[in-house]
């Protein structure tokens, strides 16, 4: 096993243990709700956002384990977004992470409530868990709220839904994905930096440039995988974007052009990390991982 593979495994084990330790209830009447929440959070997933949170924290000299609540909070928001995206009113998907989507495994009402619960719980964790200064805690809450709301992920989803069947230009596609996907990935990196409580303004700006590039690269690679990968590997229905006539990078740039763009964004992200030196090695490796992944 390579050093980076071992690092990924260690981080995934850390976040999975933390998530399981927190997603429980002593109230029997809430067990079905919590079962749906656990099903949607701990049932697979690459944990890219927690990985970026941990790597950002350690790049500034912080203890990655101290970032658990921040890493967990961003994963909860990501999981909630997937639950709601999969609903019949949105993408109407039956498969997620190789398993039936939450509304198929439970029911639509429970899925909606599970998503709502995960979103609220994310901010509960940021506001109560961890050992951070009050100013840091407030900045974390603001960062995640902006990334998850109309200025970020929710706004991007609204643009996405409105663009189905339309011919949009590259600038509009980039705007959509910087909101829908990039904002939460950027928040993961910012939250990790804030969790270290060592971040200077210059370091936060360095990480913001990295996050901007790698967040968009993640979506470009997602669009590529919708064409090149298989349902059994992706864990969700392959070709779903094409079937829904959604605008994608391969549709606008061609498959080869989309690959070139992903590589360019990866290179820009890695170059932005230079001021952080060797401490940012795992962020560099994660940039490669994001554009080379097959699921």
Buried (B, 14 or more C-beta within 10 A) or exposed (E): EEEBEEBBEEBBEBBBEBBEEBBEEEEEEEEBBBBBBBBBBBBEBBBBBBBBBBBBBBBBEBEBEBBBBBBBBBBBBBBBBBBBBBBEEBBEBEBBBBBBBBBBBBEEEBBBBBBBBBBEBBBBBBBEBBEBEEEBBEBBBEBBBBBBEEEBBBBBBBBBEEBEEEEBEEEBBBBBBBBBBBBBBBBBBBBBBBBBBEBEEEBBEBBBBBBBBBBBBBBBBBBBBBBBBEEEEBBBBBEBBEEEEBBBBBBBBEBEEBBEBBBBBBBBBBEBBEEBEEEBBBBBBBBEBBBEBEB
